[in-house]
Amino acid sequence: MEGIKITKKPRLKNPYLVVAWPGMGEVAFKAASYLVEKLGAQEFAQIAPEDFFYLTGSVVSKGILSAPELPQSKFYFWKNKTGKNDLVIFLSNAQPDLVRAESYSSRIIGLAKSLKVKTAVSFAAMPQAIDHTQVPGIWFTATSQKLSDVFKGLGFNMLSEGQISGMNGLFLGFAKQAGIDGVCLLGDIPLYTIQIENPKTSAVVLEALGNILNIKIDTAMLREQAQIMDDEINKLLEYLKVGGSSTGPIGEEEIEKIKKSLSQLTKLPFSVKEKIEGLFTQAQKDLSRAKELKVELDKWNVYKEYEDRFLDLFRKTKENNN
């Protein structure tokens, strides 16, 4: 198959396709990575990265600079011992340039259809004005009314309006055009934690997937990680004197304060940094891409960190025109 290196083509029964890329709270990527590990899914194919990714810089760790590597986009399979609903799991550690998203998706869809996949599932985060100690709610949106009716019956909240950004949402649109049904499971995350991993929400979306497919997924390790994360956020809240004695919801001013503090204590996911650098490169060549860049910076609450570079795009354009 063009553009895909296949090491083994499994024979599967009624397979579902699960897809995931990094995004807010790393909900999707962490959930799918955990799923691969827990089920012992086997790698069997990967997309050649050269057509969809480009290098943006070298990596420095513990003071040592290493040669950069292109992101990986791999396929795994898992055979259900009950004989029902095997899984194909597609996992990429970075999102491609969305200009090439349709071509990239077509390769995934082509392999999925060759394995007789009829339904795809993606995960995503749903930023909400909630507290980090709350149990995340589960939302869904489906590509057909028939599938939507099924999920309504499972008690999930239906996302009736809105947009799911990036590949975790975009892919399902391309899959629908190709005749594959799809559903996106979205888990709530607090607005002030979008820049850090949210294992609690990853656990919730995996448990929802398990209920849908009647597969037992042990999320105990994710739950343990979630407790550690909650403890760290509690310490931060206590330090900031926010929420410790409050009985009401956290207000906008407190949210901004927490987001600022978290951004100082945590790092952006590597995949997001790569995307931002890629958008800067594109905006230098085509200033119309600056709007997309600004949206990405605002989404991750890091505009202030990049403000000088962002404004330089316009200063240099003005200088070139004079």
VOTOR-333366 format. One line per field, with one value per residue (C-alpha): y, x, z; residue number from 1; residue in one letter. Coordinates in steps of 0.001 Angstrom, whole numbers, plus 500000, padded with zeros to 6 digits. Last residue first. Layout:
yy: c(Y  ...)
xx: c(X  ...)
zz: c(Z  ...)
num: c(NUM  ...)
residuo: c(a  ...)
This chain:
yy: c(549974  546655  544597  546677  546149  542386  542371  544222  541932  538697  540418  540709  536894  536599  539216  537621  534052  533681  536039  533923  530797  530104  526805  527840  531393  530248  527997  530771  533169  530674  530245  534039  534221  531927  534967  536159  533608  532810  533880  532533  529059  528981  530290  527620  524909  526221  526123  522561  521404  522971  521213  517830  518343  518795  522249  522373  522632  524815  528218  527292  526007  529405  531279  528849  529195  532987  532928  530534  532696  535747  533743  532432  529039  527620  528268  526912  528858  528214  526532  527647  530049  530916  530685  528253  526235  526067  524914  522220  521065  520937  518628  516373  516174  515108  512378  511176  511153  509033  506456  506522  505993  502969  501534  501870  498120  497859  495179  495109  495254  497463  500424  499833  499576  502778  504558  503176  504520  507951  508039  506913  509617  512113  511097  510954  514705  515736  519413  522465  522276  522403  525769  525105  521959  518791  517046  513958  513768  510540  511035  508721  507422  505634  504713  505472  507465  510827  509706  508874  512366  513931  511510  512628  516270  515713  514000  515539  519088  520932  519488  522138  523183  522231  519188  517528  514693  513787  510050  507872  504733  505193  508486  506519  504260  507190  508930  505839  505873  509652  509394  510863  510804  513289  512305  513719  512104  513898  514178  513233  516432  517059  519245  521738  522587  525506  523150  522167  519098  516892  514496  510805  509109  506073  504596  502246  499976  498464  495786  495349  496850  499646  500468  500497  502977  505066  505558  506492  508794  510575  511767  513024  514863  516273  517738  521382  520218  519957  516625  516079  514462  511252  509243  506265  504126  501281  498456  496535  493203  493436  490093  486707  486637  486519  489990  490283  493446  495381  498245  500952  503556  507222  508308  511839  512709  512517  515343  514900  515214  518122  517279  519545  517118  516848  519131  518265  519627  521863  522141  518888  518201  516027  514794  513135  512203  510347  507008  505657  502636  499013  495907  496888  494412  495303  494173  495185  497349  498895  499716  501090  503224  504794  505351  507103  509133  510358  511283  513090  514879  517636  519398  517498  514677  512310  509325  506823  503759  501607  498969  495462  493058  490056  490530  488817  490633  492079  491990  494262  496931  500105  502664  505346  503315  500000)
xx: c(509031  507261  510075  510001  506235  506602  509427  507284  504308  506182  508041  504726  504573  508188  507680  504418  505679  505653  502689  500723  501136  497556  497366  494337  495672  498881  496955  494506  497416  499100  495919  495713  499395  498770  497795  501393  502636  506360  507022  503579  504584  507709  505746  503103  505772  507174  503682  503122  506454  505688  502320  503943  506428  503570  503819  505842  504745  505461  505353  502301  500666  501125  499620  496721  496089  495997  493764  491368  491329  490283  487654  486020  486405  483006  481556  482531  485766  487999  490860  489648  492482  495092  497780  499770  496671  495807  499320  499255  495862  497256  500042  497620  495318  498256  499247  495638  495471  498621  496999  493827  495873  497516  494117  492653  492097  490224  487510  486039  482284  482818  480800  481612  485330  485213  483591  486285  488883  487222  487208  490821  492035  490029  491825  495186  495034  498436  499216  498534  494731  494699  493028  489988  489209  488967  485772  486094  485192  484365  484345  482203  482641  481033  483311  482002  484942  483245  482602  486287  487237  484962  486223  489804  489050  488094  491145  493167  492891  489942  486601  483988  480705  477038  475029  477663  475603  476095  476568  473796  474368  471068  472288  475206  472970  470885  474059  475059  471773  471891  475264  478763  478695  479334  480047  480392  481689  481743  484887  484562  485245  488515  489921  487076  484865  484596  484960  487526  486268  489238  489291  489112  488563  486512  486169  483455  483268  486760  487048  490838  491312  489022  491368  494410  492750  491375  494810  496275  493353  493892  497359  496031  493214  495441  498051  497151  496683  500463  500710  499776  502413  502987  500773  498643  496360  494687  492960  490703  488858  485123  483829  485568  485704  489508  489513  492405  494440  496066  498537  499162  501895  502467  505921  507279  510527  513693  515982  519726  520616  521899  523193  522592  520365  518172  518364  516323  517106  514782  511812  512001  509311  506213  503677  505459  508589  506641  506207  503002  503379  502280  501928  502451  500941  498438  499389  495970  497395  500169  498057  495270  497716  498986  495374  494400  497611  497226  493562  493719  497048  495423  494677  495963  498277  496937  494614  492744  490702  489451  486830  487295  484451  486809  490459  493007  496287  498524  502148  505127  503221  505110  502555  503098  501506  500000)
zz: c(502693  502012  503496  506684  507036  506586  509137  511683  511068  511729  514566  516407  516722  517796  520524  521692  521952  525743  526027  523528  525657  526788  524880  522829  522591  520900  518506  517542  517008  514657  512606  512254  511317  508330  506238  506681  504143  504194  507776  508681  507463  509635  512635  512002  512033  515300  516823  515568  516965  520338  520300  519573  522400  524873  526447  529611  533205  536221  534558  532468  535625  537300  534354  534095  537842  537664  534574  536300  539423  537407  535508  538686  540371  541252  544726  548128  548443  551424  549614  546176  545568  548194  545512  547619  548418  544750  543902  546548  545301  541754  542932  544792  541771  539569  542015  542107  538308  538087  540345  538239  535085  536705  537698  534179  533612  530307  530122  526621  526033  522988  524251  527916  527159  525127  528076  530373  527971  527952  531764  532105  529721  531791  534968  533173  532429  531106  531435  529276  529381  533187  533928  531783  533749  531600  530473  528284  524600  522774  518997  516893  513378  510480  507576  504079  502710  503335  506916  507371  506163  508778  511425  510770  511487  515113  516573  513726  514985  516454  517455  516672  518237  518412  519560  521726  523187  526843  527389  528834  526772  524921  523530  522136  520050  518799  517602  515640  513749  513295  511600  512024  515813  518611  522162  525636  528814  532166  534233  537930  539846  541702  538896  539330  536373  533954  530981  528358  526424  525523  522573  521677  518308  517322  513824  512542  509470  509448  506751  507073  503597  504763  507648  505339  502995  505856  507392  504008  503257  506574  505521  502177  503941  506676  504325  504990  508590  508966  510713  514360  516526  518505  516162  517180  515039  516904  515003  517358  517314  517833  519056  519140  522931  522691  521119  518680  519038  516199  516059  513453  513765  512959  514125  514363  512542  514584  515655  516194  519855  521921  525402  528400  530230  527120  524087  520995  517542  515583  513242  511276  508728  508768  506217  503291  505241  507952  506136  507670  509914  510001  512162  515797  518228  520960  524465  525721  528494  526384  523326  525519  527492  524275  523162  526393  526571  522996  523380  526721  526149  528245  524989  521966  520910  518205  518449  516295  517310  514404  515209  513848  513025  513058  512135  509923  510490  507773  508916  508318  506417  505467  504338  501673  498897  500000)
num: c(322  321  320  319  318  317  316  315  314  313  312  311  310  309  308  307  306  305  304  303  302  301  300  299  298  297  296  295  294  293  292  291  290  289  288  287  286  285  284  283  282  281  280  279  278  277  276  275  274  273  272  271  270  269  268  267  266  265  264  263  262  261  260  259  258  257  256  255  254  253  252  251  250  249  248  247  246  245  244  243  242  241  240  239  238  237  236  235  234  233  232  231  230  229  228  227  226  225  224  223  222  221  220  219  218  217  216  215  214  213  212  211  210  209  208  207  206  205  204  203  202  201  200  199  198  197  196  195  194  193  192  191  190  189  188  187  186  185  184  183  182  181  180  179  178  177  176  175  174  173  172  171  170  169  168  167  166  165  164  163  162  161  160  159  158  157  156  155  154  153  152  151  150  149  148  147  146  145  144  143  142  141  140  139  138  137  136  135  134  133  132  131  130  129  128  127  126  125  124  123  122  121  120  119  118  117  116  115  114  113  112  111  110  109  108  107  106  105  104  103  102  101  100  99  98  97  96  95  94  93  92  91  90  89  88  87  86  85  84  83  82  81  80  79  78  77  76  75  74  73  72  71  70  69  68  67  66  65  64  63  62  61  60  59  58  57  56  55  54  53  52  51  50  49  48  47  46  45  44  43  42  41  40  39  38  37  36  35  34  33  32  31  30  29  28  27  26  25  24  23  22  21  20  19  18  17  16  15  14  13  12  11  10  9  8  7  6  5  4  3  2  1)
residuo: c(n  n  n  e  k  t  k  r  f  l  d  l  f  r  d  e  y  e  k  y  v  n  w  k  d  l  e  v  k  l  e  k  a  r  s  l  d  k  q  a  q  t  f  l  g  e  i  k  e  k  v  s  f  p  l  k  t  l  q  s  l  s  k  k  i  k  e  i  e  e  e  g  i  p  g  t  s  s  g  g  v  k  l  y  e  l  l  k  n  i  e  d  d  m  i  q  a  q  e  r  l  m  a  t  d  i  k  i  n  l  i  n  g  l  a  e  l  v  v  a  s  t  k  p  n  e  i  q  i  t  y  l  p  i  d  g  l  l  c  v  g  d  i  g  a  q  k  a  f  g  l  f  l  g  n  m  g  s  i  q  g  e  s  l  m  n  f  g  l  g  k  f  v  d  s  l  k  q  s  t  a  t  f  w  i  g  p  v  q  t  h  d  i  a  q  p  m  a  a  f  s  v  a  t  k  v  k  l  s  k  a  l  g  i  i  r  s  s  y  s  e  a  r  v  l  d  p  q  a  n  s  l  f  i  v  l  d  n  k  g  t  k  n  k  w  f  y  f  k  s  q  p  l  e  p  a  s  l  i  g  k  s  v  v  s  g  t  l  y  f  f  d  e  p  a  i  q  a  f  e  q  a  g  l  k  e  v  l  y  s  a  a  k  f  a  v  e  g  m  g  p  w  a  v  v  l  y  p  n  k  l  r  p  k  k  t  i  k  i  g  e  m)
